[in-house]
């Protein structure tokens, strides 16, 4: 048992996570005595692990795939934002062992866009989103809050996209995956939330011909940093924002809550995580 504040990221698999590198860099940079580790957890051990962590000196945890939804059932207090999204990625453990759950993915997405494309105006036109998973939910909430007038979703399984429309209402519309290229016409913001184009995954094959050169385009995939999707958008002349910044920025609120210092996301942070 140590008095040093500890935090972790929970998931399965977990070895690929960059969160330990990120938080350890910040702890070192700000000379904070603390520890951040990765913990691989099986589904049947998730609740026991969460209940045991506070007794081991843990003050918080990030949650990654596949537990962002299931972790909600063990939380004692859930923010409105996490409730709306239906998933949590940031947990804070109270001194009495109660678990406070939040979702900072939308915050990370927006902060990354604003840093990478400072002139981006969310109100200037519709957003087109590829994918309807958990990240997509967080991004829809963030974009709607920022004033995006219309959000169009295409997903390979249409029913999942329809479920998002049912949850988030009239501002959201759905197109078939085979017609996904058509939603790009007039889109001001274009987001890939699928794994297409990720190292080891299938290629992103939707045509970007209809996309305006004025669109701001981002991919939440960060391996590779410059995905084929972003490269194609850049070749068109669009402003592109890679996905690493979303990971870095979503870590900020948790680090501040746990260790008492708001960390900066800058070139040095990026370089440290990529090293």
Protein Blocks (a to p, Z undefined) as FASTA:
>chain_A
ZZbdcdddddddfklpmklmmmmmmmmmnopacddddddddfklmmmmmmmmmmnopabd
cdddfklmmmmmmpfbdcfklmmnopafbdcddfkopacdddfklmmmmmmmmmmmmmbc
fklpccddedjbfklmmmmmmmmmnopabdcdddfblmlmmmmmmmnojmbccddfklmm
mmmgopabdcdfbfghiahiacdfbdfklpcfkbccddfbfbdfbdfklmmmmmnopacd
dfklmmmmmmmmmmmmmnopacdddfklmmmmmZZ
